């Protein structure tokens, strides 16, 4: 990686439950809409170097990756 940003990040999109969920201590659990699968260090690089947008790819086949 020359400048830390050669490849896009890969993310998965979660299905958010319509029913409120609670954590183990009873506090409301806030579900994430997206999670980084590959390239999380690129997010840190972008923040440290003043990027306001970076390229990302939504991986819809996450279940296939997780099973292998």
PDB file as gemmi writes it, atoms N, CA and C in Angstrom:
CRYST1    1.000    1.000    1.000  90.00  90.00  90.00 P 1                      
ATOM      1  N   UNK A   1       0.841  -1.178   0.000  1.00  0.00           N  
ATOM      2  CA  UNK A   1       0.000   0.000   0.000  1.00  0.00           C  
ATOM      3  C   UNK A   1       0.885   1.240   0.000  1.00  0.00           C  
ATOM      4  N   UNK A   2       0.836   1.987  -1.052  1.00  0.00           N  
ATOM      5  CA  UNK A   2       1.663   3.183  -1.118  1.00  0.00           C  
ATOM      6  C   UNK A   2       1.178   4.272  -0.166  1.00  0.00           C  
ATOM      7  N   UNK A   3      -0.074   4.610  -0.268  1.00  0.00           N  
ATOM      8  CA  UNK A   3      -0.590   5.681   0.566  1.00  0.00           C  
ATOM      9  C   UNK A   3      -1.651   5.204   1.540  1.00  0.00           C  
ATOM     10  N   UNK A   4      -1.850   3.903   1.679  1.00  0.00           N  
ATOM     11  CA  UNK A   4      -2.828   3.382   2.614  1.00  0.00           C  
ATOM     12  C   UNK A   4      -4.237   3.280   2.078  1.00  0.00           C  
ATOM     13  N   UNK A   5      -4.470   3.718   0.838  1.00  0.00           N  
ATOM     14  CA  UNK A   5      -5.833   3.762   0.326  1.00  0.00           C  
ATOM     15  C   UNK A   5      -5.963   3.116  -1.058  1.00  0.00           C  
ATOM     16  N   UNK A   6      -5.164   2.120  -1.366  1.00  0.00           N  
ATOM     17  CA  UNK A   6      -5.192   1.519  -2.699  1.00  0.00           C  
ATOM     18  C   UNK A   6      -6.426   0.672  -2.965  1.00  0.00           C  
ATOM     19  N   UNK A   7      -6.970   0.022  -1.967  1.00  0.00           N  
ATOM     20  CA  UNK A   7      -8.116  -0.860  -2.150  1.00  0.00           C  
ATOM     21  C   UNK A   7      -9.310  -0.334  -1.357  1.00  0.00           C  
ATOM     22  N   UNK A   8     -10.532  -0.610  -1.838  1.00  0.00           N  
ATOM     23  CA  UNK A   8     -11.713  -0.181  -1.078  1.00  0.00           C  
ATOM     24  C   UNK A   8     -11.909  -1.044   0.169  1.00  0.00           C  
ATOM     25  N   UNK A   9     -12.632  -0.514   1.140  1.00  0.00           N  
ATOM     26  CA  UNK A   9     -12.988  -1.333   2.293  1.00  0.00           C  
ATOM     27  C   UNK A   9     -14.133  -2.251   1.892  1.00  0.00           C  
ATOM     28  N   UNK A  10     -14.272  -3.367   2.595  1.00  0.00           N  
ATOM     29  CA  UNK A  10     -15.371  -4.294   2.354  1.00  0.00           C  
ATOM     30  C   UNK A  10     -16.244  -4.297   3.602  1.00  0.00           C  
ATOM     31  N   UNK A  11     -17.537  -4.080   3.409  1.00  0.00           N  
ATOM     32  CA  UNK A  11     -18.461  -4.018   4.537  1.00  0.00           C  
ATOM     33  C   UNK A  11     -19.647  -4.952   4.308  1.00  0.00           C  
ATOM     34  N   UNK A  12     -20.305  -5.318   5.408  1.00  0.00           N  
ATOM     35  CA  UNK A  12     -21.555  -6.064   5.321  1.00  0.00           C  
ATOM     36  C   UNK A  12     -22.663  -5.182   5.875  1.00  0.00           C  
ATOM     37  N   UNK A  13     -23.845  -5.340   5.329  1.00  0.00           N  
ATOM     38  CA  UNK A  13     -25.007  -4.599   5.802  1.00  0.00           C  
ATOM     39  C   UNK A  13     -25.848  -5.539   6.648  1.00  0.00           C  
ATOM     40  N   UNK A  14     -26.142  -5.109   7.871  1.00  0.00           N  
ATOM     41  CA  UNK A  14     -26.921  -5.930   8.803  1.00  0.00           C  
ATOM     42  C   UNK A  14     -28.411  -5.651   8.659  1.00  0.00           C  
ATOM     43  N   UNK A  15     -29.210  -6.649   8.972  1.00  0.00           N  
ATOM     44  CA  UNK A  15     -30.650  -6.461   9.092  1.00  0.00           C  
ATOM     45  C   UNK A  15     -30.920  -6.012  10.522  1.00  0.00           C  
ATOM     46  N   UNK A  16     -31.510  -4.851  10.673  1.00  0.00           N  
ATOM     47  CA  UNK A  16     -31.780  -4.315  12.002  1.00  0.00           C  
ATOM     48  C   UNK A  16     -33.165  -4.771  12.442  1.00  0.00           C  
ATOM     49  N   UNK A  17     -33.230  -5.318  13.643  1.00  0.00           N  
ATOM     50  CA  UNK A  17     -34.479  -5.849  14.181  1.00  0.00           C  
ATOM     51  C   UNK A  17     -35.453  -4.715  14.507  1.00  0.00           C  
ATOM     52  N   UNK A  18     -36.725  -4.869  14.152  1.00  0.00           N  
ATOM     53  CA  UNK A  18     -37.713  -3.855  14.508  1.00  0.00           C  
ATOM     54  C   UNK A  18     -38.065  -3.878  16.002  1.00  0.00           C  
ATOM     55  N   UNK A  19     -37.722  -4.985  16.673  1.00  0.00           N  
ATOM     56  CA  UNK A  19     -37.982  -5.114  18.102  1.00  0.00           C  
ATOM     57  C   UNK A  19     -36.787  -4.589  18.891  1.00  0.00           C  
ATOM     58  N   UNK A  20     -37.004  -3.671  19.843  1.00  0.00           N  
ATOM     59  CA  UNK A  20     -35.883  -3.182  20.657  1.00  0.00           C  
ATOM     60  C   UNK A  20     -35.206  -4.331  21.398  1.00  0.00           C  
ATOM     61  N   UNK A  21     -33.884  -4.319  21.413  1.00  0.00           N  
ATOM     62  CA  UNK A  21     -33.116  -5.367  22.087  1.00  0.00           C  
ATOM     63  C   UNK A  21     -32.380  -4.763  23.262  1.00  0.00           C  
ATOM     64  N   UNK A  22     -32.133  -5.558  24.278  1.00  0.00           N  
ATOM     65  CA  UNK A  22     -31.447  -5.091  25.481  1.00  0.00           C  
ATOM     66  C   UNK A  22     -30.177  -5.902  25.703  1.00  0.00           C  
ATOM     67  N   UNK A  23     -29.148  -5.238  26.232  1.00  0.00           N  
ATOM     68  CA  UNK A  23     -27.898  -5.905  26.561  1.00  0.00           C  
ATOM     69  C   UNK A  23     -28.008  -6.663  27.871  1.00  0.00           C  
ATOM     70  N   UNK A  24     -26.911  -7.261  28.326  1.00  0.00           N  
ATOM     71  CA  UNK A  24     -26.932  -8.096  29.527  1.00  0.00           C  
ATOM     72  C   UNK A  24     -27.243  -7.298  30.792  1.00  0.00           C  
ATOM     73  N   UNK A  25     -26.920  -6.008  30.806  1.00  0.00           N  
ATOM     74  CA  UNK A  25     -27.215  -5.193  31.986  1.00  0.00           C  
ATOM     75  C   UNK A  25     -28.533  -4.438  31.857  1.00  0.00           C  
ATOM     76  N   UNK A  26     -29.315  -4.762  30.827  1.00  0.00           N  
ATOM     77  CA  UNK A  26     -30.611  -4.143  30.638  1.00  0.00           C  
ATOM     78  C   UNK A  26     -30.608  -2.867  29.813  1.00  0.00           C  
ATOM     79  N   UNK A  27     -29.435  -2.405  29.417  1.00  0.00           N  
ATOM     80  CA  UNK A  27     -29.376  -1.188  28.609  1.00  0.00           C  
ATOM     81  C   UNK A  27     -29.772  -1.482  27.164  1.00  0.00           C  
ATOM     82  N   UNK A  28     -30.319  -0.486  26.513  1.00  0.00           N  
ATOM     83  CA  UNK A  28     -30.771  -0.639  25.137  1.00  0.00           C  
ATOM     84  C   UNK A  28     -29.579  -0.924  24.226  1.00  0.00           C  
ATOM     85  N   UNK A  29     -29.695  -1.949  23.412  1.00  0.00           N  
ATOM     86  CA  UNK A  29     -28.648  -2.348  22.475  1.00  0.00           C  
ATOM     87  C   UNK A  29     -28.881  -1.623  21.161  1.00  0.00           C  
ATOM     88  N   UNK A  30     -27.913  -0.860  20.725  1.00  0.00           N  
ATOM     89  CA  UNK A  30     -28.018  -0.127  19.469  1.00  0.00           C  
ATOM     90  C   UNK A  30     -27.336  -0.946  18.377  1.00  0.00           C  
ATOM     91  N   UNK A  31     -28.119  -1.388  17.417  1.00  0.00           N  
ATOM     92  CA  UNK A  31     -27.589  -2.222  16.345  1.00  0.00           C  
ATOM     93  C   UNK A  31     -26.898  -1.375  15.285  1.00  0.00           C  
ATOM     94  N   UNK A  32     -25.817  -1.917  14.738  1.00  0.00           N  
ATOM     95  CA  UNK A  32     -25.094  -1.246  13.665  1.00  0.00           C  
ATOM     96  C   UNK A  32     -25.723  -1.588  12.325  1.00  0.00           C  
ATOM     97  N   UNK A  33     -25.710  -0.611  11.417  1.00  0.00           N  
ATOM     98  CA  UNK A  33     -26.222  -0.878  10.080  1.00  0.00           C  
ATOM     99  C   UNK A  33     -25.147  -1.540   9.216  1.00  0.00           C  
ATOM    100  N   UNK A  34     -23.883  -1.178   9.435  1.00  0.00           N  
ATOM    101  CA  UNK A  34     -22.772  -1.719   8.647  1.00  0.00           C  
ATOM    102  C   UNK A  34     -21.617  -2.127   9.563  1.00  0.00           C  
ATOM    103  N   UNK A  35     -20.850  -3.140   9.147  1.00  0.00           N  
ATOM    104  CA  UNK A  35     -19.615  -3.556   9.820  1.00  0.00           C  
ATOM    105  C   UNK A  35     -18.532  -3.745   8.770  1.00  0.00           C  
ATOM    106  N   UNK A  36     -17.304  -3.425   9.130  1.00  0.00           N  
ATOM    107  CA  UNK A  36     -16.172  -3.611   8.235  1.00  0.00           C  
ATOM    108  C   UNK A  36     -15.692  -5.053   8.296  1.00  0.00           C  
ATOM    109  N   UNK A  37     -15.573  -5.689   7.139  1.00  0.00           N  
ATOM    110  CA  UNK A  37     -15.059  -7.052   7.043  1.00  0.00           C  
ATOM    111  C   UNK A  37     -13.564  -7.003   6.734  1.00  0.00           C  
ATOM    112  N   UNK A  38     -13.178  -6.128   5.818  1.00  0.00           N  
ATOM    113  CA  UNK A  38     -11.783  -6.028   5.393  1.00  0.00           C  
ATOM    114  C   UNK A  38     -11.458  -4.565   5.132  1.00  0.00           C  
ATOM    115  N   UNK A  39     -10.357  -4.113   5.689  1.00  0.00           N  
ATOM    116  CA  UNK A  39      -9.908  -2.763   5.404  1.00  0.00           C  
ATOM    117  C   UNK A  39     -10.140  -1.751   6.505  1.00  0.00           C  
ATOM    118  N   UNK A  40     -10.353  -2.211   7.730  1.00  0.00           N  
ATOM    119  CA  UNK A  40     -10.621  -1.254   8.807  1.00  0.00           C  
ATOM    120  C   UNK A  40      -9.441  -0.306   9.042  1.00  0.00           C  
ATOM    121  N   UNK A  41      -8.215  -0.735   8.743  1.00  0.00           N  
ATOM    122  CA  UNK A  41      -7.067   0.161   8.902  1.00  0.00           C  
ATOM    123  C   UNK A  41      -7.121   1.317   7.901  1.00  0.00           C  
ATOM    124  N   UNK A  42      -7.799   1.115   6.785  1.00  0.00           N  
ATOM    125  CA  UNK A  42      -7.959   2.196   5.806  1.00  0.00           C  
ATOM    126  C   UNK A  42      -8.845   3.308   6.364  1.00  0.00           C  
ATOM    127  N   UNK A  43      -9.805   2.941   7.201  1.00  0.00           N  
ATOM    128  CA  UNK A  43     -10.656   3.949   7.837  1.00  0.00           C  
ATOM    129  C   UNK A  43      -9.814   4.825   8.750  1.00  0.00           C  
ATOM    130  N   UNK A  44      -8.957   4.216   9.551  1.00  0.00           N  
ATOM    131  CA  UNK A  44      -8.072   4.983  10.437  1.00  0.00           C  
ATOM    132  C   UNK A  44      -7.120   5.868   9.636  1.00  0.00           C  
ATOM    133  N   UNK A  45      -6.566   5.338   8.546  1.00  0.00           N  
ATOM    134  CA  UNK A  45      -5.674   6.119   7.688  1.00  0.00           C  
ATOM    135  C   UNK A  45      -6.412   7.324   7.109  1.00  0.00           C  
ATOM    136  N   UNK A  46      -7.639   7.089   6.634  1.00  0.00           N  
ATOM    137  CA  UNK A  46      -8.426   8.172   6.036  1.00  0.00           C  
ATOM    138  C   UNK A  46      -8.726   9.270   7.051  1.00  0.00           C  
ATOM    139  N   UNK A  47      -9.101   8.890   8.253  1.00  0.00           N  
ATOM    140  CA  UNK A  47      -9.371   9.881   9.299  1.00  0.00           C  
ATOM    141  C   UNK A  47      -8.121  10.687   9.647  1.00  0.00           C  
ATOM    142  N   UNK A  48      -6.990  10.003   9.760  1.00  0.00           N  
ATOM    143  CA  UNK A  48      -5.739  10.674  10.129  1.00  0.00           C  
ATOM    144  C   UNK A  48      -5.219  11.594   9.027  1.00  0.00           C  
ATOM    145  N   UNK A  49      -5.620  11.343   7.783  1.00  0.00           N  
ATOM    146  CA  UNK A  49      -5.100  12.117   6.660  1.00  0.00           C  
ATOM    147  C   UNK A  49      -6.128  13.024   6.000  1.00  0.00           C  
ATOM    148  N   UNK A  50      -7.234  13.297   6.695  1.00  0.00           N  
ATOM    149  CA  UNK A  50      -8.184  14.302   6.249  1.00  0.00           C  
ATOM    150  C   UNK A  50      -9.131  13.905   5.127  1.00  0.00           C  
ATOM    151  N   UNK A  51      -9.278  12.618   4.853  1.00  0.00           N  
ATOM    152  CA  UNK A  51     -10.245  12.190   3.839  1.00  0.00           C  
ATOM    153  C   UNK A  51     -11.651  12.462   4.353  1.00  0.00           C  
ATOM    154  N   UNK A  52     -12.558  12.860   3.465  1.00  0.00           N  
ATOM    155  CA  UNK A  52     -13.950  13.020   3.870  1.00  0.00           C  
ATOM    156  C   UNK A  52     -14.839  11.944   3.243  1.00  0.00           C  
ATOM    157  N   UNK A  53     -14.288  11.105   2.379  1.00  0.00           N  
ATOM    158  CA  UNK A  53     -15.011   9.985   1.787  1.00  0.00           C  
ATOM    159  C   UNK A  53     -13.993   8.950   1.317  1.00  0.00           C  
ATOM    160  N   UNK A  54     -14.371   7.686   1.421  1.00  0.00           N  
ATOM    161  CA  UNK A  54     -13.531   6.609   0.902  1.00  0.00           C  
ATOM    162  C   UNK A  54     -14.433   5.608   0.187  1.00  0.00           C  
ATOM    163  N   UNK A  55     -13.847   4.840  -0.718  1.00  0.00           N  
ATOM    164  CA  UNK A  55     -14.609   3.855  -1.480  1.00  0.00           C  
ATOM    165  C   UNK A  55     -14.828   2.596  -0.644  1.00  0.00           C  
ATOM    166  N   UNK A  56     -16.014   2.033  -0.746  1.00  0.00           N  
ATOM    167  CA  UNK A  56     -16.329   0.800  -0.046  1.00  0.00           C  
ATOM    168  C   UNK A  56     -17.203  -0.089  -0.900  1.00  0.00           C  
ATOM    169  N   UNK A  57     -17.160  -1.374  -0.617  1.00  0.00           N  
ATOM    170  CA  UNK A  57     -17.965  -2.355  -1.331  1.00  0.00           C  
ATOM    171  C   UNK A  57     -18.812  -3.095  -0.301  1.00  0.00           C  
ATOM    172  N   UNK A  58     -20.125  -3.158  -0.542  1.00  0.00           N  
ATOM    173  CA  UNK A  58     -20.997  -3.923   0.341  1.00  0.00           C  
ATOM    174  C   UNK A  58     -20.969  -5.379  -0.114  1.00  0.00           C  
ATOM    175  N   UNK A  59     -20.578  -6.250   0.797  1.00  0.00           N  
ATOM    176  CA  UNK A  59     -20.490  -7.678   0.511  1.00  0.00           C  
ATOM    177  C   UNK A  59     -21.798  -8.327   0.958  1.00  0.00           C  
ATOM    178  N   UNK A  60     -22.668  -8.630   0.017  1.00  0.00           N  
ATOM    179  CA  UNK A  60     -23.959  -9.228   0.354  1.00  0.00           C  
ATOM    180  C   UNK A  60     -23.862 -10.722   0.617  1.00  0.00           C  
ATOM    181  N   UNK A  61     -22.777 -11.336   0.222  1.00  0.00           N  
ATOM    182  CA  UNK A  61     -22.613 -12.777   0.369  1.00  0.00           C  
ATOM    183  C   UNK A  61     -21.873 -13.125   1.648  1.00  0.00           C  
ATOM    184  N   UNK A  62     -22.011 -12.340   2.702  1.00  0.00           N  
ATOM    185  CA  UNK A  62     -21.247 -12.529   3.932  1.00  0.00           C  
ATOM    186  C   UNK A  62     -21.475 -13.916   4.526  1.00  0.00           C  
ATOM    187  N   UNK A  63     -22.682 -14.429   4.471  1.00  0.00           N  
ATOM    188  CA  UNK A  63     -22.955 -15.761   5.032  1.00  0.00           C  
ATOM    189  C   UNK A  63     -22.107 -16.834   4.351  1.00  0.00           C  
ATOM    190  N   UNK A  64     -21.858 -16.687   3.052  1.00  0.00           N  
ATOM    191  CA  UNK A  64     -21.017 -17.650   2.345  1.00  0.00           C  
ATOM    192  C   UNK A  64     -19.585 -17.606   2.863  1.00  0.00           C  
ATOM    193  N   UNK A  65     -19.055 -16.394   3.127  1.00  0.00           N  
ATOM    194  CA  UNK A  65     -17.700 -16.261   3.641  1.00  0.00           C  
ATOM    195  C   UNK A  65     -17.593 -16.829   5.054  1.00  0.00           C  
ATOM    196  N   UNK A  66     -18.596 -16.572   5.856  1.00  0.00           N  
ATOM    197  CA  UNK A  66     -18.551 -16.985   7.252  1.00  0.00           C  
ATOM    198  C   UNK A  66     -18.594 -18.502   7.397  1.00  0.00           C  
ATOM    199  N   UNK A  67     -19.257 -19.204   6.479  1.00  0.00           N  
ATOM    200  CA  UNK A  67     -19.384 -20.659   6.566  1.00  0.00           C  
ATOM    201  C   UNK A  67     -18.143 -21.384   6.086  1.00  0.00           C  
ATOM    202  N   UNK A  68     -17.285 -20.707   5.312  1.00  0.00           N  
ATOM    203  CA  UNK A  68     -16.109 -21.405   4.774  1.00  0.00           C  
ATOM    204  C   UNK A  68     -14.922 -21.328   5.702  1.00  0.00           C  
TER     205      UNK A  68                                                      
END                                                                             
